[in-house]
Amino acid sequence: MKQSNLQTLSLGRTYKVTFNGRPLGFDEEKGEFEGMKAEFDSEDENGFVTLRIFVNNPNQYYTIRENLLTSDNENVFSTQVVENLDTGEFEEVEVPVPTTRIVKISEYIKDGRNLGHYNVIFRGNNNKVYNIFDLDSVKRCYDLEASKGDPALVKEARRSMQRDLFKLHRGEGSVLINNNFVEIAEIMEEIPYEVVMPKTAKTDFGLSTGDNLSEIIEDKDFFTNKILKNYKSKIEYDDSEVYDIELKRLNGDHVYILSKERADDIINDPLYSFMFQRRNIAKLVIDGELWRMDPDTKEKMYKLSPREDINNDENDDRVYTFGDGKVEIIVTDNLEHYLGT
């Protein structure tokens, strides 16, 4: 049976886990708790100890969660044989066993993490905060897939899980958590899947930071509207006045080119001069070619038009910002160079 995403899912999250005492399963020297990577965080005046535990998969999350759930129950008891001092006979009695339990779990967001999986953070009518891995339906589906259970049972478990996820998407209804029905009181956060996309693909598709995959799927006109919006000129003046060429990009980061022949008159024109600011750019000669460099990443940005004398930068292309500083205009005497790049 082919495994679903639940089995291949890597949470890759660090959680701050607080115990009502020093946890017995914590090996500080090895930096482990119950086989999970862990390190000591803090201990308060009441003896409550907090660890930072790296949780790599749902099974490890369930290990922590089951420990947390027992904290709502009565003390754990064991049967021991003790002497009755009144009768002198030995009797079996139930005595409480000292236990160290988890009392709180919260994600430690300062640590790095893997790409995000779909999740929903919600509050129940009992005022407790949960996520989708707290749902009994999700755990049942995970356990059945892990044990390669009956395909019919797995199919039904997936349907049950989808019904619960649909309730969370709507923000209403009741779900089963720890075998108790919990009413969905508030959706605190719905977290979409995260994907890695090369910067070249982002540019080719005209995408912007924050574009949501679910919105793209639901909106059949997403790319049409994106192109129409991005293709508008970023300079809201008479085009013929402040640049000669506008090279369109799908993502809206258009390149504006102005010839040196016209630049001085325009930049010194009182009508426009206050809109232009000369930008100092980082340049580097690589294999005989002059490149503009990103000062932060030290990566190549684009080739500037070539120098007649590689050691003389007097006639190099210039870069100006225009208006609010978000638009750049390249001033050059080699317009054809940029048309071919």
C-alpha positions as CSV (number, residue, x, y, z in Angstrom):
1,M,0.0,0.0,0.0
2,K,1.4,3.4,-1.0
3,Q,2.0,5.7,2.0
4,S,0.4,9.1,2.2
5,N,2.0,12.3,3.2
6,L,1.4,11.6,6.9
7,Q,4.1,8.9,6.9
8,T,6.6,10.9,4.9
9,L,5.9,14.1,6.8
10,S,8.9,15.7,8.6
11,L,7.8,18.2,11.2
12,G,11.2,19.6,11.9
13,R,10.0,21.8,14.8
14,T,11.5,22.7,18.1
15,Y,9.1,22.7,21.1
16,K,9.5,24.1,24.5
17,V,8.2,21.4,26.8
18,T,7.7,22.1,30.5
19,F,7.7,19.3,33.2
20,N,6.5,19.5,36.8
21,G,10.0,18.3,37.9
22,R,13.2,17.1,36.4
23,P,12.3,14.7,33.6
24,L,13.6,11.2,34.1
25,G,14.0,10.5,30.4
26,F,16.3,13.4,29.8
27,D,20.0,12.6,29.2
28,E,21.7,16.0,29.4
29,E,25.1,14.6,28.5
30,K,23.8,13.1,25.3
31,G,21.3,15.9,24.7
32,E,18.4,13.5,24.3
33,F,14.9,13.0,25.7
34,E,13.1,9.7,24.8
35,G,15.4,9.4,21.7
36,M,14.7,13.0,20.6
37,K,17.3,15.7,20.4
38,A,16.9,17.9,23.5
39,E,18.6,20.5,25.6
40,F,17.9,22.2,28.9
41,D,16.2,25.5,28.7
42,S,15.3,26.7,32.2
43,E,14.1,25.8,35.7
44,D,11.8,28.0,37.8
45,E,11.4,28.6,41.5
46,N,8.7,25.9,41.7
47,G,11.0,23.2,40.3
48,F,9.3,23.2,36.9
49,V,11.9,22.3,34.2
50,T,11.6,23.3,30.6
51,L,13.5,21.5,27.7
52,R,13.8,22.5,24.1
53,I,13.0,19.3,22.2
54,F,13.4,18.9,18.4
55,V,10.4,16.9,17.0
56,N,11.1,15.4,13.7
57,N,7.9,13.5,12.9
58,P,4.3,13.1,14.1
59,N,5.1,9.9,16.1
60,Q,7.6,11.9,18.3
61,Y,4.9,14.6,18.8
62,Y,2.5,12.0,19.9
63,T,5.0,10.6,22.4
64,I,5.2,14.1,24.0
65,R,1.4,14.7,23.7
66,E,0.4,11.4,25.5
67,N,2.6,12.4,28.4
68,L,0.9,15.8,28.5
69,L,-2.6,14.2,28.5
70,T,-1.9,12.1,31.6
71,S,-1.3,15.3,33.5
72,D,-5.1,15.9,33.6
73,N,-5.7,12.5,35.3
74,E,-5.4,11.5,38.9
75,N,-2.1,10.3,40.4
76,V,-0.7,7.0,39.1
77,F,-0.9,4.2,41.7
78,S,0.9,0.9,42.1
79,T,0.1,-2.1,44.2
80,Q,2.5,-2.8,47.1
81,V,2.6,-5.2,50.0
82,V,2.9,-3.4,53.3
83,E,2.5,-4.4,57.0
84,N,-0.6,-3.3,58.8
85,L,0.7,-1.9,62.1
86,D,-2.6,-2.5,63.8
87,T,-3.0,-6.2,62.9
88,G,0.5,-7.2,62.2
89,E,-0.6,-8.7,58.9
90,F,0.7,-7.9,55.4
91,E,-1.8,-6.4,53.0
92,E,-1.9,-5.2,49.4
93,V,-2.5,-1.4,49.1
94,E,-2.5,1.1,46.3
95,V,0.1,3.8,46.8
96,P,0.8,6.9,44.7
97,V,3.8,6.7,42.4
98,P,5.9,9.9,42.1
99,T,5.7,10.9,38.4
100,T,7.2,13.7,36.3
101,R,4.7,14.9,33.8
102,I,4.6,17.4,31.0
103,V,2.4,20.4,31.8
104,K,2.9,22.6,28.8
105,I,4.0,22.4,25.1
106,S,4.7,25.4,22.9
107,E,6.6,25.8,19.6
108,Y,10.0,27.4,20.0
109,I,10.0,29.7,16.9
110,K,13.5,31.1,17.3
111,D,15.1,27.9,16.1
112,G,15.3,27.1,12.4
113,R,12.7,24.7,11.0
114,N,11.8,22.6,8.0
115,L,9.4,23.8,5.3
116,G,6.0,24.2,6.8
117,H,3.3,21.5,6.3
118,Y,-0.4,22.4,6.3
119,N,-1.6,23.0,9.8
120,V,-4.4,24.7,11.7
121,I,-4.0,26.2,15.2
122,F,-7.3,26.4,17.0
123,R,-8.9,27.0,20.4
124,G,-11.5,24.6,21.7
125,N,-14.5,25.4,23.9
126,N,-12.4,24.2,26.8
127,N,-10.1,27.1,26.2
128,K,-7.2,24.8,25.3
129,V,-5.1,25.3,22.1
130,Y,-4.7,22.5,19.6
131,N,-3.3,21.7,16.2
132,I,-4.3,19.1,13.6
133,F,-2.0,16.5,15.1
134,D,-4.1,16.6,18.2
135,L,-7.1,15.2,16.3
136,D,-7.8,11.6,17.0
137,S,-8.7,11.1,13.3
138,V,-5.2,12.2,12.3
139,K,-3.5,10.0,14.8
140,R,-5.6,7.0,13.8
141,C,-4.8,7.6,10.1
142,Y,-1.1,7.9,11.0
143,D,-1.1,4.7,13.1
144,L,-2.9,2.7,10.4
145,E,-0.5,3.8,7.7
146,A,2.5,3.1,9.9
147,S,1.3,-0.5,10.6
148,K,0.2,-1.0,6.9
149,G,-3.3,-1.7,8.1
150,D,-6.3,-2.9,6.2
151,P,-6.6,-0.7,3.1
152,A,-10.4,-0.3,3.7
153,L,-9.7,0.9,7.3
154,V,-7.1,3.3,6.0
155,K,-9.4,4.6,3.4
156,E,-12.2,5.2,6.0
157,A,-9.6,6.8,8.4
158,R,-8.6,9.2,5.7
159,R,-12.2,10.2,5.0
160,S,-12.7,10.8,8.7
161,M,-9.6,12.9,8.9
162,Q,-10.7,14.9,5.8
163,R,-14.1,15.6,7.5
164,D,-12.3,17.0,10.6
165,L,-10.0,19.1,8.5
166,F,-13.0,20.5,6.6
167,K,-14.6,21.4,9.9
168,L,-11.4,23.3,10.8
169,H,-11.3,25.0,7.4
170,R,-14.9,26.2,8.1
171,G,-14.1,27.1,11.7
172,E,-17.1,25.3,13.1
173,G,-18.2,21.9,14.4
174,S,-16.8,19.4,17.0
175,V,-13.8,17.1,16.6
176,L,-12.6,14.2,18.7
177,I,-9.5,14.8,20.8
178,N,-8.3,12.2,23.3
179,N,-11.6,10.4,22.9
180,N,-13.6,13.5,23.9
181,F,-15.6,15.8,21.7
182,V,-14.2,19.4,21.6
183,E,-16.2,22.2,20.0
184,I,-14.1,24.4,17.7
185,A,-14.3,27.9,19.3
186,E,-11.8,29.9,17.4
187,I,-9.4,29.4,14.4
188,M,-6.2,31.1,15.6
189,E,-4.1,30.4,12.5
190,E,-4.4,28.4,9.3
191,I,-0.9,27.6,7.9
192,P,-0.5,26.7,4.2
193,Y,2.1,24.4,2.8
194,E,5.4,26.0,2.1
195,V,7.4,25.1,-1.1
196,V,10.8,26.1,-2.3
197,M,10.9,27.8,-5.7
198,P,14.1,28.9,-7.5
199,K,14.3,32.6,-8.0
200,T,14.4,32.1,-11.8
201,A,11.0,30.3,-11.6
202,K,9.6,33.0,-9.4
203,T,10.6,35.6,-12.0
204,D,9.3,33.5,-15.0
205,F,5.9,33.1,-13.4
206,G,5.6,36.6,-12.2
207,L,5.2,35.6,-8.6
208,S,5.7,37.8,-5.6
209,T,6.7,36.9,-2.0
210,G,3.5,35.9,-0.1
211,D,1.6,34.5,-3.1
212,N,-0.4,31.6,-1.8
213,L,-0.6,28.3,-3.7
214,S,-4.2,27.7,-2.5
215,E,-5.3,31.1,-4.0
216,I,-3.6,30.3,-7.3
217,I,-5.4,26.9,-7.5
218,E,-8.8,28.5,-6.6
219,D,-8.5,31.6,-9.0
220,K,-8.4,30.5,-12.6
221,D,-7.5,34.1,-13.6
222,F,-4.7,34.4,-11.1
223,F,-1.8,34.6,-13.7
224,T,-3.8,36.7,-16.1
225,N,-4.6,39.3,-13.4
226,K,-1.0,39.1,-12.2
227,I,0.4,39.9,-15.6
228,L,-2.0,42.7,-16.3
229,K,-1.1,44.3,-12.9
230,N,2.7,43.7,-13.3
231,Y,2.9,44.9,-16.8
232,K,1.8,48.4,-15.9
233,S,4.6,50.9,-16.1
234,K,6.1,51.8,-12.7
235,I,6.8,55.3,-13.8
236,E,3.6,57.3,-14.0
237,Y,4.9,60.2,-16.1
238,D,5.1,60.8,-19.9
239,D,7.1,57.7,-20.9
240,S,9.0,59.5,-23.6
241,E,10.3,62.1,-21.2
242,V,12.2,60.1,-18.6
243,Y,13.3,56.9,-20.3
244,D,13.9,55.5,-23.8
245,I,13.3,51.8,-23.2
246,E,11.2,49.8,-20.7
247,L,12.1,46.1,-20.5
248,K,9.1,44.3,-19.2
249,R,9.3,41.5,-16.6
250,L,6.4,39.3,-15.5
251,N,7.0,40.0,-11.9
252,G,6.8,43.8,-12.4
253,D,10.5,44.5,-11.8
254,H,10.8,46.3,-15.1
255,V,14.1,47.7,-16.3
256,Y,14.2,51.3,-17.5
257,I,17.0,52.5,-19.9
258,L,17.8,56.1,-20.7
259,S,20.5,57.2,-23.2
260,K,23.3,59.3,-21.9
261,E,22.6,61.6,-24.8
262,R,19.3,62.7,-23.2
263,A,20.1,61.9,-19.6
264,D,21.9,65.1,-18.6
265,D,19.2,67.4,-20.0
266,I,16.4,65.4,-18.3
267,I,18.2,65.0,-14.9
268,N,19.0,68.7,-14.8
269,D,15.5,69.7,-15.9
270,P,13.8,71.4,-12.9
271,L,10.7,69.5,-13.7
272,Y,12.4,66.1,-13.0
273,S,15.7,66.8,-11.3
274,F,14.3,66.3,-7.8
275,M,13.0,62.9,-8.8
276,F,16.4,61.5,-9.7
277,Q,19.0,60.2,-7.2
278,R,22.4,58.8,-8.3
279,R,22.9,55.3,-6.8
280,N,26.4,54.0,-6.0
281,I,26.6,50.5,-7.3
282,A,29.0,47.7,-6.7
283,K,30.9,46.6,-9.8
284,L,33.3,43.9,-10.6
285,V,35.3,42.8,-13.7
286,I,34.9,39.0,-14.1
287,D,36.6,37.3,-17.1
288,G,36.9,40.6,-18.9
289,E,33.2,41.4,-18.4
290,L,31.8,44.2,-16.2
291,W,29.1,43.1,-13.8
292,R,26.9,44.8,-11.3
293,M,27.1,43.0,-8.0
294,D,24.6,42.6,-5.1
295,P,26.4,44.3,-2.2
296,D,24.7,42.0,0.3
297,T,24.9,38.5,-1.3
298,K,28.0,39.3,-3.5
299,E,26.1,37.6,-6.4
300,K,26.0,38.8,-10.0
301,M,23.0,41.0,-10.9
302,Y,23.5,41.8,-14.6
303,K,26.2,42.7,-17.1
304,L,26.9,46.4,-17.6
305,S,27.8,47.6,-21.1
306,P,31.5,46.9,-21.8
307,R,34.3,49.3,-21.3
308,E,36.6,50.4,-24.0
309,D,39.4,50.3,-21.5
310,I,38.8,47.7,-18.9
311,N,40.8,49.7,-16.3
312,N,39.0,53.0,-16.9
313,D,35.5,53.4,-15.3
314,E,35.0,57.0,-16.3
315,N,32.4,56.2,-18.9
316,D,30.7,53.4,-17.1
317,D,26.9,53.1,-17.1
318,R,25.2,55.0,-14.3
319,V,22.2,54.0,-12.2
320,Y,19.6,56.4,-10.8
321,T,16.6,55.8,-8.6
322,F,13.4,57.6,-9.7
323,G,10.5,58.9,-7.7
324,D,10.1,57.0,-4.4
325,G,13.4,55.1,-4.9
326,K,11.8,51.8,-5.8
327,V,12.4,52.2,-9.5
328,E,15.9,52.3,-11.1
329,I,16.9,53.8,-14.4
330,I,20.1,52.7,-16.1
331,V,21.8,55.5,-18.0
332,T,24.0,54.2,-20.9
333,D,25.3,55.0,-24.3
334,N,24.8,51.4,-25.4
335,L,21.1,50.8,-25.5
336,E,21.6,47.7,-27.7
337,H,23.6,46.0,-25.0
338,Y,20.6,45.8,-22.7
339,L,18.2,44.8,-25.5
340,G,20.3,41.7,-26.0
341,T,20.5,40.7,-22.3
